[in-house]
Amino acid sequence: MSTNHMGTTLVSSDGIEVHATYEAVLQSITLRTMLEVLDAEHTTDKAIPVPGVTGETLKKVFEWCEFHWADQVAQPDDKKTTQPVLTEIPDLDAEYFRMDKDMIIQVANAANYLDIPLLLQYAVYVIANHLKGKSTEEMCEFLNIESDFTPEERAKIREDNAWVYWD
């Protein structure tokens, strides 16, 4: 495995190699657990495949991880405790998330897949802020969700739940 305390090579689903420091890789509970199980110090010199995450997204995720490598690394049991509700994110992280909506969603999905709790929490916060004040249709458009309801079914749902709609 191409892993040492200086760096690790990750290979995305589309074959792009992303080089990250060992400390940055430890931000991912999934990758950290895998390295512990495989005993990274005694493995062969191969890259770590990361299926389900494109090269562009993987680069973006590890850009964030490199910046946050010194932060307290989440532990596998941390998910069992309740996380505090975010009311804002640090300015540098807000700057990081100045990207198009599709990339924000891809970063959130990758953070979930790789189990990077703080990145996921920040990404979900940013997505939630984009959705504030939007109609159901606007939310579906933002999240790339296609409705499988007919216009008649939508009208019936709207009628049955009129108390929810303000317009």
Backbone as numpy.savetxt, mean C-alpha at the origin, in Angstrom:
# Nx Ny Nz CAx CAy CAz Cx Cy Cz
19.94 -15.83 -2.12 19.10 -14.67 -2.12 19.98 -13.45 -2.12
19.64 -12.50 -2.95 20.47 -11.31 -3.04 20.17 -10.41 -1.85
20.65 -10.82 -0.71 20.35 -10.11 0.52 21.59 -10.02 1.38
21.88 -8.84 1.82 22.89 -8.63 2.84 22.54 -7.35 3.55
23.34 -6.96 4.51 22.97 -5.77 5.25 23.19 -4.49 4.46
23.76 -4.61 3.27 23.92 -3.44 2.42 22.76 -3.31 1.45
22.21 -4.42 0.97 21.14 -4.30 0.01 20.48 -5.61 -0.36
19.31 -5.46 -0.97 18.50 -6.59 -1.39 17.95 -6.27 -2.77
17.85 -7.27 -3.61 17.24 -7.09 -4.92 15.87 -7.74 -4.91
14.87 -6.96 -5.30 13.49 -7.44 -5.40 13.12 -7.44 -6.88
12.33 -8.41 -7.30 11.91 -8.47 -8.70 10.39 -8.38 -8.75
9.90 -7.37 -9.46 8.47 -7.12 -9.56 7.79 -8.13 -10.48
6.47 -8.05 -10.52 5.69 -8.97 -11.36 6.00 -8.81 -12.84
6.45 -7.62 -13.24 6.79 -7.39 -14.64 8.29 -7.48 -14.90
9.02 -8.11 -13.96 10.43 -8.41 -14.16 11.41 -7.27 -13.88
10.94 -6.18 -13.33 11.82 -5.04 -13.01 12.54 -5.32 -11.70
13.85 -5.14 -11.70 14.63 -5.31 -10.47 14.67 -3.99 -9.71
14.38 -4.08 -8.43 14.41 -2.91 -7.55 15.40 -3.22 -6.44
16.37 -2.34 -6.28 17.38 -2.54 -5.24 16.99 -1.70 -4.02
17.01 -2.33 -2.86 16.64 -1.65 -1.62 17.62 -2.06 -0.52
17.80 -1.17 0.43 18.64 -1.53 1.57 17.93 -2.59 2.39
18.70 -3.36 3.09 18.15 -4.40 3.95 17.21 -3.77 4.98
17.60 -2.63 5.52 16.78 -1.95 6.53 15.44 -1.51 5.96
15.43 -1.06 4.71 14.17 -0.66 4.08 13.27 -1.87 3.87
13.85 -2.99 3.47 13.07 -4.22 3.25 12.42 -4.67 4.56
13.07 -4.41 5.69 12.51 -4.81 6.98 11.23 -4.08 7.33
10.91 -2.99 6.62 9.64 -2.30 6.84 8.46 -3.20 6.46
8.70 -4.16 5.57 7.66 -5.09 5.14 7.66 -6.31 6.06
6.57 -6.51 6.77 6.46 -7.67 7.66 6.52 -8.95 6.83
5.91 -8.95 5.65 5.92 -10.12 4.79 7.34 -10.50 4.38
8.10 -9.53 3.88 9.47 -9.83 3.44 10.37 -10.14 4.62
10.18 -9.43 5.73 11.01 -9.69 6.91 10.80 -11.12 7.41
9.54 -11.55 7.47 9.23 -12.91 7.91 9.84 -13.92 6.96
9.72 -13.66 5.66 10.30 -14.56 4.67 11.81 -14.67 4.85
12.48 -13.55 5.05 13.93 -13.56 5.24 14.32 -14.31 6.51
13.52 -14.16 7.57 13.80 -14.87 8.82 13.63 -16.38 8.63
12.56 -16.77 7.94 12.31 -18.19 7.71 13.39 -18.80 6.84
13.81 -18.06 5.82 14.84 -18.57 4.91 16.25 -18.39 5.45
16.35 -17.72 6.59 17.66 -17.44 7.20 18.55 -16.75 6.17
18.24 -15.49 5.92 18.87 -14.70 4.85 20.39 -14.73 4.87
20.98 -14.93 6.01 22.44 -14.96 6.08 23.03 -16.19 5.41
22.22 -17.24 5.24 22.75 -18.51 4.73 22.02 -18.99 3.48
21.52 -18.08 2.67 20.81 -18.47 1.46 21.65 -18.18 0.23
21.16 -18.67 -0.90 21.89 -18.45 -2.15 21.69 -17.01 -2.62
22.40 -16.67 -3.66 22.42 -15.29 -4.16 21.35 -15.09 -5.23
20.09 -15.04 -4.85 18.99 -14.84 -5.79 18.14 -13.67 -5.35
17.51 -13.04 -6.33 16.61 -11.92 -6.05 15.31 -12.44 -5.44
14.63 -11.57 -4.72 13.36 -11.92 -4.08 12.22 -11.53 -5.02
11.42 -12.50 -5.47 10.28 -12.15 -6.33 9.15 -11.53 -5.51
8.54 -10.51 -6.09 7.40 -9.85 -5.45 6.25 -9.87 -6.46
5.56 -11.00 -6.57 4.46 -11.10 -7.54 3.30 -10.20 -7.14
2.60 -9.72 -8.12 1.43 -8.90 -7.81 1.73 -7.42 -7.63
2.99 -7.03 -7.74 3.36 -5.62 -7.62 4.23 -5.26 -8.82
3.81 -4.25 -9.58 4.58 -3.84 -10.76 5.87 -3.14 -10.35
6.79 -3.05 -11.29 8.07 -2.40 -11.03 7.92 -0.95 -10.62
7.05 -0.22 -11.33 6.84 1.19 -11.01 6.33 1.35 -9.58
5.38 0.51 -9.20 4.82 0.58 -7.85 5.84 0.15 -6.81
6.57 -0.92 -7.10 7.58 -1.42 -6.15 8.65 -0.35 -5.90
9.06 0.35 -6.95 10.03 1.44 -6.79 9.46 2.52 -5.88
8.20 2.86 -6.10 7.56 3.91 -5.30 7.45 3.48 -3.84
7.07 2.24 -3.60 6.94 1.72 -2.23 8.29 1.77 -1.53
9.33 1.32 -2.20 10.63 1.27 -1.53 11.32 2.63 -1.48
10.86 3.57 -2.28 11.29 4.96 -2.10 10.83 5.43 -0.71
9.57 5.11 -0.36 9.04 5.46 0.96 9.77 4.69 2.05
9.99 3.39 1.84 10.66 2.55 2.85 12.09 3.03 3.12
12.79 3.46 2.07 14.15 3.97 2.26 14.14 5.22 3.14
13.13 6.05 2.95 13.02 7.27 3.75 12.68 6.94 5.20
11.91 5.88 5.41 11.42 5.52 6.75 12.18 4.37 7.39
13.32 3.97 6.87 14.01 2.78 7.38 14.35 2.88 8.86
14.56 4.08 9.37 14.94 4.23 10.78 13.73 4.30 11.71
12.53 4.39 11.14 11.33 4.42 11.97 11.16 3.10 12.68
10.35 3.11 13.71 10.07 1.86 14.42 9.41 0.89 13.44
10.01 -0.26 13.30 9.50 -1.27 12.37 8.35 -2.02 13.04
7.24 -2.15 12.31 6.09 -2.87 12.84 6.44 -4.34 13.05
5.83 -4.91 14.04 6.01 -6.33 14.34 4.76 -7.08 13.90
4.85 -8.36 13.58 3.69 -9.10 13.11 2.49 -9.01 14.06
2.72 -8.94 15.35 1.61 -8.88 16.31 1.00 -7.49 16.42
1.64 -6.46 15.85 1.14 -5.09 15.94 -0.24 -4.93 15.33
-0.58 -5.76 14.35 -1.88 -5.63 13.68 -3.03 -5.94 14.63
-2.75 -6.66 15.68 -3.80 -7.06 16.60 -4.22 -5.91 17.52
-3.38 -4.89 17.62 -3.71 -3.75 18.46 -4.38 -2.69 17.61
-5.18 -1.87 18.23 -5.87 -0.81 17.52 -4.91 0.32 17.21
-4.89 0.73 15.96 -4.04 1.84 15.54 -4.77 3.15 15.83
-4.05 4.20 16.24 -4.71 5.48 16.45 -5.23 6.02 15.12
-6.32 6.77 15.18 -6.90 7.35 13.98 -6.03 8.52 13.54
-5.68 8.53 12.27 -4.88 9.63 11.73 -5.74 10.86 11.53
-5.25 12.00 11.94 -5.93 13.25 11.64 -5.13 14.07 10.63
-3.87 13.70 10.45 -3.03 14.29 9.42 -1.79 13.41 9.26
-1.08 13.64 8.17 0.18 12.90 7.98 1.31 13.93 7.91
2.53 13.51 8.25 3.66 14.44 8.21 3.83 15.06 6.82
4.34 16.28 6.80 4.50 17.02 5.54 5.30 16.26 4.49
6.38 15.60 4.91 7.19 14.87 3.93 6.41 13.70 3.33
5.56 13.07 4.12 4.74 11.98 3.59 3.63 12.53 2.70
3.08 13.69 3.07 2.08 14.33 2.21 2.70 14.65 0.85
3.94 15.10 0.87 4.66 15.39 -0.38 4.85 14.10 -1.19
5.21 13.02 -0.52 5.40 11.73 -1.19 4.12 11.31 -1.93
2.96 11.56 -1.33 1.70 11.12 -1.91 1.15 12.06 -2.98
1.94 13.02 -3.41 1.52 13.86 -4.54 1.79 13.08 -5.82
0.88 12.18 -6.09 0.98 11.30 -7.26 -0.43 11.10 -7.78
-0.56 10.53 -8.95 -1.91 10.34 -9.49 -2.67 9.29 -8.69
-3.99 9.36 -8.79 -4.85 8.51 -7.96 -4.60 7.02 -8.19
-4.30 6.64 -9.42 -4.05 5.23 -9.70 -2.81 4.73 -8.96
-1.77 5.56 -8.91 -0.55 5.16 -8.20 -0.81 5.10 -6.69
-1.61 6.03 -6.16 -1.93 5.98 -4.72 -2.61 4.66 -4.40
-3.56 4.26 -5.22 -4.28 3.01 -4.99 -3.34 1.82 -5.14
-2.45 1.85 -6.13 -1.48 0.77 -6.30 -0.52 0.68 -5.11
-0.09 1.84 -4.60 0.79 1.85 -3.42 0.04 1.27 -2.22
-1.24 1.63 -2.05 -2.03 1.08 -0.94 -2.15 -0.43 -1.07
-2.43 -0.92 -2.27 -2.54 -2.37 -2.48 -1.21 -3.07 -2.21
-0.11 -2.47 -2.67 1.21 -3.06 -2.45 1.57 -3.05 -0.96
1.25 -1.95 -0.27 1.52 -1.86 1.17 0.72 -2.90 1.93
-0.49 -3.17 1.48 -1.31 -4.21 2.09 -0.70 -5.58 1.81
-0.34 -5.84 0.56 0.24 -7.13 0.15 1.56 -7.40 0.87
2.41 -6.38 0.94 3.73 -6.53 1.57 3.67 -6.34 3.08
2.51 -5.98 3.59 2.30 -5.77 5.02 3.26 -4.71 5.56
3.07 -3.49 5.07 3.82 -2.32 5.54 2.78 -1.41 6.19
2.49 -1.62 7.48 1.37 -0.97 8.15 1.33 0.56 8.06
2.43 1.24 8.32 2.40 2.70 8.32 2.15 3.25 6.92
2.77 2.67 5.92 2.54 3.11 4.54 1.08 2.87 4.16
0.53 1.74 4.53 -0.87 1.45 4.24 -1.78 2.45 4.94
-1.48 2.74 6.20 -2.30 3.68 6.96 -2.27 5.07 6.29
-1.10 5.51 5.87 -0.99 6.81 5.21 -1.72 6.80 3.86
-1.56 5.73 3.10 -2.21 5.65 1.79 -3.73 5.67 1.92
-4.25 4.94 2.88 -5.70 4.90 3.09 -6.20 6.27 3.54
-5.42 6.95 4.37 -5.77 8.31 4.80 -5.87 9.24 3.59
-4.90 9.16 2.70 -4.89 10.02 1.51 -6.08 9.69 0.62
-6.35 8.41 0.42 -7.50 8.00 -0.40 -8.80 8.50 0.23
-8.95 8.34 1.54 -10.16 8.80 2.23 -10.36 10.30 2.05
-9.28 11.06 2.11 -9.39 12.51 1.91 -9.82 12.84 0.48
-9.38 12.05 -0.49 -9.82 12.26 -1.87 -11.31 11.95 -2.03
-11.83 11.05 -1.21 -13.23 10.63 -1.34 -14.20 11.51 -0.57
-13.68 12.34 0.35 -14.56 13.21 1.15 -15.42 14.08 0.24
-16.72 14.10 0.54 -17.63 14.97 -0.17 -18.02 14.51 -1.56
-17.58 13.34 -1.97 -17.90 12.84 -3.30 -19.19 12.02 -3.27
-19.88 12.02 -4.38 -21.08 11.19 -4.51 -20.65 9.74 -4.69
-21.61 8.84 -4.60 -21.33 7.42 -4.81 -20.70 7.19 -6.17
-21.25 7.85 -7.19 -20.74 7.69 -8.54 -19.30 8.20 -8.65
-19.03 9.35 -8.02 -17.67 9.91 -8.07 -16.68 9.01 -7.34
-17.12 8.41 -6.22 -16.25 7.48 -5.50 -15.94 6.26 -6.35
-16.96 5.72 -7.00 -16.75 4.55 -7.87 -15.79 4.90 -9.00
-15.94 6.08 -9.56 -15.04 6.50 -10.64 -13.61 6.63 -10.12
-13.44 7.26 -8.96 -12.11 7.43 -8.38 -11.44 6.09 -8.12
-12.21 5.13 -7.60 -11.67 3.82 -7.23 -11.70 2.81 -8.38
-12.10 3.27 -9.57 -12.18 2.40 -10.76 -13.09 1.21 -10.53
-14.24 1.47 -9.92 -15.22 0.42 -9.65 -16.37 0.59 -10.64
-16.65 -0.47 -11.37 -17.78 -0.44 -12.30 -19.01 -1.00 -11.61
-20.10 -0.27 -11.70 -21.34 -0.72 -11.09 -21.95 -1.83 -11.94
-22.38 -2.88 -11.28 -23.03 -3.95 -12.02 -24.55 -3.90 -11.83
-25.03 -2.77 -11.29 -26.46 -2.58 -11.13 -27.04 -1.94 -12.39
-28.25 -2.32 -12.71 -28.96 -1.67 -13.81 -29.45 -0.31 -13.31
-29.80 0.59 -14.22 -30.34 1.89 -13.77 -31.58 1.72 -12.88
-32.39 0.71 -13.17 -33.58 0.46 -12.35 -33.20 0.02 -10.94
-32.20 -0.86 -10.85 -31.74 -1.32 -9.54 -31.14 -0.17 -8.74
-30.38 0.70 -9.41 -29.81 1.87 -8.73 -30.91 2.78 -8.21
-31.94 3.00 -9.02 -33.05 3.85 -8.60 -33.76 3.26 -7.39
-33.94 1.95 -7.39 -34.60 1.27 -6.27 -33.76 1.40 -5.00
-32.46 1.21 -5.11 -31.56 1.35 -3.95 -31.62 2.78 -3.42
-31.61 3.75 -4.34 -31.68 5.16 -3.94 -33.00 5.44 -3.23
-34.07 4.89 -3.74 -35.39 5.08 -3.13 -35.47 4.42 -1.75
-34.97 3.20 -1.64 -35.02 2.48 -0.36 -34.14 3.12 0.71
-33.14 3.84 0.27 -32.18 4.45 1.21 -32.15 5.96 1.06
-33.31 6.56 0.81 -33.38 8.00 0.58 -32.81 8.81 1.74
-32.91 8.30 2.93 -32.40 9.02 4.11 -30.89 9.25 4.05
-30.18 8.46 3.23 -28.73 8.59 3.12 -28.34 9.74 2.19
-29.15 9.98 1.17 -28.80 10.95 0.14 -29.25 12.34 0.53
-28.38 13.29 0.33 -28.63 14.67 0.75 -29.07 15.55 -0.40
-28.94 15.09 -1.63 -29.24 15.97 -2.75 -30.65 15.88 -3.22
